[in-house]
Amino acid sequence: MRISNTPAEAALLSTFLFPFLSAAVGNIDCNHVRVDKTSFDLSPLGGPRSVLHSVDLGVSLQNTTYTIDICRPLERAADVPKEQQCPGGTRVCGIERVINKQDQKSMLDKVIPIAGELKNQGGGVLDAKWILLSNSGSHADSEKEGLRLEAHGGFFGSGKEKKTQTAIVEFLCDKERTGLENLWNSEDQYTEKRKRADGDDSEPLVDDKDLPSLTFVKYDTSRPSEDILRLEWRTKHACIGAKEEKDAEQGHRWGFFTWFILIAFLSTATYLIFGSWLNYNRYGARGWDLLPHGDTIRDVPYLLKDWIRRVVNTVQGGGSRGGYAAV
Ligand SMILES: *[C@@H]1O[C@H](CO)[C@@H](O)[C@H](O)[C@H]1NC(C)=O
């Protein structure tokens, strides 16, 4: 076997390998979550998604925004000071502000990295675990359709006061929701890596449509050494069989494409054969003259040769000028 030895080949190789590497390092492979032989594609939920939890403190409001990206680490907008954001590698981040009711002045109070790959930042490892709700032990869970994510790695405070953080997110099957309805448009702006092309962002009509799909359940700080954030996410992507349905749909589309090519090919063949037969019988044509549009078809090889020569000239010309190798 030949090992790649040019930079171009190495680059090509790494683009093919990179998705696998990043999936392994990131620990959450959001477009192919596999639990107990059931697969889920949660990639439509990817990107920074926020939920607000507000507590009325009388003269002020304590607003905490929890932001989660199940597909990749969160990345704050570039102009935010370092101490006002969760460290790199964070997947779930809590930012608490106290807002004075009278003058609406808001003060940043706490920044809590709750889950992520945070070993180098003073926390731990993400160690994401997925559980199928119907297979989990409790009676309450066995009624639900969906899956649960448990993610670790977060920390808050330092020294003796340091508490580890855990995020538990229940993804519940709701056929009427994509999972992106009415999400809290946080003032904590994160950069969104990639825009989805598959119109999954369109919001279907829902009965309880004022309710956001991602909701805050609890931030439990009662334990001495660990705080637990619980979120709930209603989405059709947590329904069992949703991924299979989507894959089948894609297979269907591919099937249509194959048929299209086949029919186009057969039509062309029929046209050529029938045309030739017509030319033969009616005009007594022979050789090249048999084919309908024989003149044009005869010219194709020359046209092609000419075109290739022009392309080669352009590429070689560009190569000697710019110094970039042709790919
Ligand atoms: C704080 O929470 C309240 C809901 O209790 C909301 O109306 C308000 O917009 C929030 N303010 C900020 C700055 O997040």
The ligand as a Tripos MOL2 file, in Angstrom:
@<TRIPOS>MOLECULE
LIG
   14    14     1     0     0
SMALL
NO_CHARGES

@<TRIPOS>ATOM
      1 C1        -35.1970   38.2590   33.0180 C.3       1 LIG1
      2 O1        -36.3160   37.3930   33.1930 O.3       1 LIG1
      3 C2        -37.5680   37.9590   32.9150 C.3       1 LIG1
      4 C3        -38.6160   36.9020   33.1910 C.3       1 LIG1
      5 O2        -38.7740   36.7200   34.5610 O.3       1 LIG1
      6 C4        -37.6290   38.4000   31.4790 C.3       1 LIG1
      7 O3        -38.8750   38.9990   31.1920 O.3       1 LIG1
      8 C5        -36.5100   39.3830   31.2140 C.3       1 LIG1
      9 O4        -36.5030   39.7330   29.8490 O.3       1 LIG1
     10 C6        -35.1730   38.8130   31.5910 C.3       1 LIG1
     11 N1        -34.1610   39.8390   31.4450 N.am      1 LIG1
     12 C7        -32.9530   39.6090   30.9040 C.2       1 LIG1
     13 C8        -32.0840   40.7860   30.7550 C.3       1 LIG1
     14 O5        -32.5810   38.5100   30.6070 O.2       1 LIG1
@<TRIPOS>BOND
     1     1     2 1
     2     1    10 1
     3     2     3 1
     4     3     4 1
     5     3     6 1
     6     4     5 1
     7     6     7 1
     8     6     8 1
     9     8     9 1
    10     8    10 1
    11    10    11 1
    12    11    12 1
    13    12    13 1
    14    12    14 2
@<TRIPOS>SUBSTRUCTURE
     1 LIG1         1 GROUP 0 **** ****
